[in-house]
Amino acid sequence: MNFSLFFVHFTWITVALALGIPILFPNAASAATPLKPQNSSSSVQVPDYLNPSPNPLQFPTKPEEVRIQRTVPITLAQALELAKRNNRDLQVAILQLERSRSALRESQAALFPTLDINSSLTNSGNGFTNNSSQGRTSFNGSVQLNYDLSTSGNRLAAIRAAEEQLRVDQFNVESQSLTIGLNATTQYYDLQQADEQVRINRSAVENAQASLRDTLAREQAGVGTRFDVLQAQVNLANAQQDLTNAISQQQIARRQLATLLSLSQSVDIRAADPVQLAGLWQPTLEATIVQAFQNRPELQQQLAQRNIYEQQRRQALSQLGPQISLVGNYNVQDRYNDGVPLNDRYSVGLNGNLTLFDAGAARARAAQSRADIGIAESQFGSQRDLIRFDVEQYYSQLQSNLNNVETSSVALNQAREAVNLARLRFQAGVGTQTEVIDAENDLTRAEGNRVAAILDYNRALANLQRSVTSRGSR
C-alpha cells in the first residue's frame, strides 16, 4: 500500500519534470545558476536611433511611419557593427547553428538508456443501479528500461554526422558573417563614391555658372560673342543634369546600405569617413593563395559535408548488421482494501534483430551516399580553384588600382592648373570659351577618376581580405 502511493508520487514528479513545471523542495538551496546573456558589447559605439524596431513583424501603415526624419553620418566601423548585429540572413544562419546543436544533443541521447514509466489508478464496480457490491480501486504501474547494446555502428555514425553538420553550420555562420561584412564594406564605398560624385558635380555646376557669368559680362562689354554665351549655357545645363543624376544615385546608394543594415525606417545616412586608401597589402601573390586555402571556411565546409555523406553511408550499411538491445521491466499491481498484498514482478532480457533480406535497399542507400561523397569531393576541387581565381583577380585589381591612384592624382593636379590657365587666357583675350569649358570638364573627370581609383582599390582590398579570411585577425 505504501509502495503504491510512493509510485504514484514518483510518477507525478516525472511528468512535472517532463512538462517543465517547477518543483519546490523545502529547505533546499537551489544549485542552479541563472543564465547570463552573452556579452555583445563592442568597442564601436552605435547611436540608438540607427537601430531598427525590435519587432521583426513591424508593418507600417501610415506615411509618417516611413517618412525620413533626418540624415545622419555613419562610419564604416559603425556600418560593419550594424550589419553583423541586424542582418537577417546572419540571424537565420545563427538559428540554424542552434538547431544543429540541439540535433547533436538529440543524437547523443542514444548513448544512454531510456526509462519509461506507466501507471494507472482505476475504480470499478457494478454501476449506479446495482448496489450489490462496492466499487474496487486498483493501481497498476510499470517501469521499463531499454538500452541498445549494439547497433552495428548506426548510433556512432549518427552522432558523427550530427557533429559534422554542426561544423557545416558553424562554417556557414562564419561565411555569412564575412560575406555580410564584405557587402557592407563595398556598399559603404559605393555610398562614398555617390557622395563624392554629388560634390564633384555640384562643383562643376558652380564652375559652369561662373563661366556663364564671365561670358555674359564679356558679351555686355562688347568683347564676347553670342556663341560663347550659348556654349556656356549648354555646358551649365549638362552640368546640372549630371548633378541631378548624381543626387539620384546618392539616394539609391543610401537606401541600399540602409536596407543591408536594417536601419530604422525614419533615418537616412551619409558617409562620414573621408575617401582615402584603406591600407596596403604586403604578402606576395603566392603567399596570399596559400593563406586563402588554409583559412577559407568554404573548403572546410565542403570537407565536413563529405564526412556527413560518409557517416550516412555507414548508417545505411549498419541496417544489415545485428541490432541488440537490453530490456528490463518491473510491474506492480495492487487492489486496495482487499486484504491481499501488492503483486510485483520483473523481467530482464536481450532483444536481437538481424535483417536477412531487404531487397538491396540498404546497399542502395549506401550507394547514394557514395555518389554524394564523389560530388562533395568534386565541389571541393571547384571551390579550391575558384578561391585561387578570386585571389589572383583581386590581387591584380589591387595592383592596377594602386597605379591608377598615383596616375589620377598627378592628372588632377594638372587639370586644376589647366583650368586656371584657361581662365587667365580667356580673360586676357588670347583664349576661347571652348578651352575653358574643356578644361573644366577635364577637371571634373579627373576628380571623378581619382575618387573612383581610390574606392576601386579599397573594394579590391576588401575582396582580397575576404578571399584570404585571416582567422588570426578575428
HELIX and SHEET records of a PDB file:
HELIX    1   1 ASN A    2  LEU A   19  1                                  18    
HELIX    2   2 ASP A   48  LEU A   50  5                                   3    
HELIX    3   3 PRO A   63  VAL A   66  1                                   4    
HELIX    4   4 LEU A   76  ASN A   86  1                                  11    
HELIX    5   5 ARG A   88  GLN A  108  1                                  21    
HELIX    6   6 ALA A  109  LEU A  111  5                                   3    
HELIX    7   7 ASN A  154  GLN A  220  1                                  67    
HELIX    8   8 ARG A  226  LEU A  261  1                                  36    
HELIX    9   9 LEU A  285  ASN A  295  1                                  11    
HELIX   10  10 PRO A  297  SER A  318  1                                  22    
HELIX   11  11 ALA A  361  ALA A  428  1                                  68    
HELIX   12  12 GLN A  433  VAL A  468  1                                  36    
HELIX   13  13 ARG A  471  SER A  473  5                                   3    
SHEET    1   A 2 ARG A  70  ILE A  74  0                                        
SHEET    2   A 2 VAL A 267  ALA A 271  1                                        
SHEET    1   B 4 THR A 114  SER A 124  0                                        
SHEET    2   B 4 ARG A 136  SER A 150 -1                                        
SHEET    3   B 4 GLN A 323  ARG A 335 -1                                        
SHEET    4   B 4 ASN A 343  ASN A 353 -1                                        
END                                                                             
